[in-house]
Amino acid sequence: MKLATLFSALACSLMLTSSSFSQKMNNEKLIKHLSTECDSISGSNGNWQLFFRGIVVLAVTNKKTNRLKLLSPIAYTKEVKSEVLGLCMKANFDNLKDVKYAISNNIIWSVFDHEFKILTTDQIDRVMLQIYFSTGTFGGNYSSSDISIAENK
């Protein structure tokens, strides 16, 4: 009898959890939420430039591929020493959570790339903070939070 009660409770919990994620993220929900979190936003549907806590964050959505990409430029590759790129790779493994350091067009970026529709506003908030920290700690402890798991030297 106890097992049946436990199973029923688990089933109800799973139904409640899945229903809380059933609201699909879209451009309108994203920009409405970001407008409450960011200092300013410019751009058009699916392609915005955000100012968040003093940094630039680009937000790009693609309905066809169901992706959201949030990225912040950090530095030109020619302006950093070559060993910094190795530290970025180490940080991608050790210190960074949902964001990663990446290079495109000779710029080092903090990047988050994820399936769009399943994201929640809480996840967006956490990722925006991770972008903020990974940008701010670049050249230091290379972390996506205010604590560092591994020490980079």
C-alpha positions as CSV (number, residue, x, y, z in Angstrom):
1,M,0.0,0.0,0.0
2,K,2.8,2.4,0.8
3,L,4.4,1.8,-2.6
4,A,1.2,2.6,-4.4
5,T,0.9,5.9,-2.4
6,L,4.5,6.8,-3.2
7,F,3.9,6.0,-6.8
8,S,0.8,8.2,-6.9
9,A,2.6,11.1,-5.2
10,L,5.5,10.8,-7.7
11,A,3.1,10.7,-10.7
12,C,1.3,13.8,-9.4
13,S,4.6,15.5,-8.9
14,L,5.8,14.7,-12.4
15,M,2.5,16.0,-13.9
16,L,2.8,19.3,-12.0
17,T,6.5,19.6,-13.0
18,S,5.8,19.0,-16.7
19,S,2.8,21.4,-16.7
20,S,5.0,24.2,-15.3
21,F,7.3,23.8,-18.3
22,S,4.5,23.5,-20.8
23,Q,4.5,27.3,-21.5
24,K,6.7,27.5,-24.5
25,M,9.2,30.4,-24.7
26,N,8.8,32.6,-27.7
27,N,10.2,36.0,-28.9
28,E,7.4,37.9,-27.3
29,K,7.8,36.3,-23.9
30,L,11.6,36.6,-24.1
31,I,11.7,40.3,-24.9
32,K,9.0,41.1,-22.4
33,H,11.0,39.4,-19.7
34,L,14.4,40.8,-20.7
35,S,12.9,44.3,-20.8
36,T,12.4,44.0,-17.0
37,E,16.0,42.7,-16.5
38,C,18.1,44.8,-18.9
39,D,19.1,48.4,-18.8
40,S,18.1,48.9,-22.4
41,I,17.2,46.8,-25.5
42,S,17.4,47.7,-29.2
43,G,16.8,45.7,-32.3
44,S,14.1,43.8,-34.0
45,N,12.2,40.6,-33.5
46,G,14.6,37.7,-32.9
47,N,17.8,39.9,-33.1
48,W,18.4,42.3,-30.1
49,Q,21.2,44.1,-28.5
50,L,20.9,44.2,-24.7
51,F,22.7,46.2,-22.1
52,F,22.8,44.1,-18.9
53,R,24.7,45.4,-15.9
54,G,27.0,47.4,-18.0
55,I,27.8,44.7,-20.7
56,V,26.5,44.2,-24.2
57,V,24.7,41.0,-24.8
58,L,23.3,40.0,-28.2
59,A,20.2,37.8,-28.2
60,V,19.4,35.9,-31.4
61,T,16.6,33.5,-31.9
62,N,15.9,31.2,-34.8
63,K,12.4,29.8,-35.1
64,K,13.4,27.3,-37.8
65,T,16.0,25.6,-35.6
66,N,14.3,26.4,-32.3
67,R,17.5,28.0,-30.9
68,L,18.3,30.9,-28.6
69,K,21.9,32.3,-28.7
70,L,23.0,34.8,-26.1
71,L,26.5,36.1,-26.5
72,S,28.7,38.9,-25.2
73,P,31.9,40.1,-26.8
74,I,34.9,40.0,-24.5
75,A,38.1,40.8,-26.4
76,Y,39.8,40.7,-29.8
77,T,41.9,37.6,-30.1
78,K,44.9,39.7,-31.2
79,E,44.8,41.6,-27.9
80,V,45.2,38.6,-25.7
81,K,48.2,36.3,-25.1
82,S,48.0,32.8,-26.6
83,E,48.0,31.1,-23.2
84,V,44.7,32.9,-22.5
85,L,43.0,30.7,-25.1
86,G,44.2,27.6,-23.2
87,L,42.8,29.1,-20.0
88,C,39.5,29.6,-21.7
89,M,39.4,26.0,-22.8
90,K,40.2,24.9,-19.3
91,A,37.5,27.1,-17.9
92,N,35.0,25.7,-20.4
93,F,35.6,22.3,-18.7
94,D,36.2,23.3,-15.1
95,N,34.5,26.6,-14.2
96,L,31.8,27.5,-16.7
97,K,28.3,26.2,-16.3
98,D,25.8,26.9,-19.2
99,V,28.0,29.4,-21.0
100,K,31.2,28.8,-22.8
101,Y,34.1,30.9,-24.2
102,A,34.2,30.8,-28.0
103,I,35.9,32.5,-30.8
104,S,34.2,33.9,-33.9
105,N,35.5,36.6,-36.3
106,N,38.6,37.1,-34.2
107,I,36.5,38.0,-31.1
108,I,36.4,36.0,-27.9
109,W,32.8,35.7,-26.8
110,S,30.8,34.4,-23.8
111,V,28.2,32.2,-25.4
112,F,25.0,30.4,-24.5
113,D,23.2,28.4,-27.2
114,H,20.2,26.4,-26.3
115,E,16.9,25.0,-27.4
116,F,14.6,28.0,-27.3
117,K,11.0,26.8,-26.6
118,I,11.8,24.8,-23.5
119,L,13.6,27.7,-21.7
120,T,12.0,29.3,-18.6
121,T,12.4,32.9,-17.5
122,D,14.3,31.6,-14.4
123,Q,16.8,29.8,-16.7
124,I,17.2,33.0,-18.8
125,D,18.0,34.9,-15.6
126,R,20.6,32.4,-14.5
127,V,22.2,32.4,-17.9
128,M,22.3,36.2,-18.1
129,L,24.2,36.2,-14.8
130,Q,26.6,33.6,-16.0
131,I,27.3,35.7,-19.1
132,Y,27.9,38.7,-16.9
133,F,30.3,36.8,-14.6
134,S,32.1,35.0,-17.4
135,T,32.7,38.3,-19.1
136,G,33.8,40.0,-15.9
137,T,36.1,37.2,-14.7
138,F,37.8,36.8,-18.1
139,G,41.6,37.3,-17.5
140,G,41.1,36.3,-13.8
141,N,39.5,33.1,-12.5
142,Y,37.4,32.5,-15.7
143,S,34.2,31.7,-14.0
144,S,30.5,32.0,-14.8
145,S,29.6,32.7,-11.1
146,D,31.0,34.6,-8.2
147,I,32.8,31.4,-7.0
148,S,35.4,29.4,-8.8
149,I,35.4,25.6,-8.8
150,A,39.0,25.1,-10.1
151,E,41.9,27.5,-9.7
152,N,43.3,28.7,-13.0
153,K,46.9,29.8,-13.1
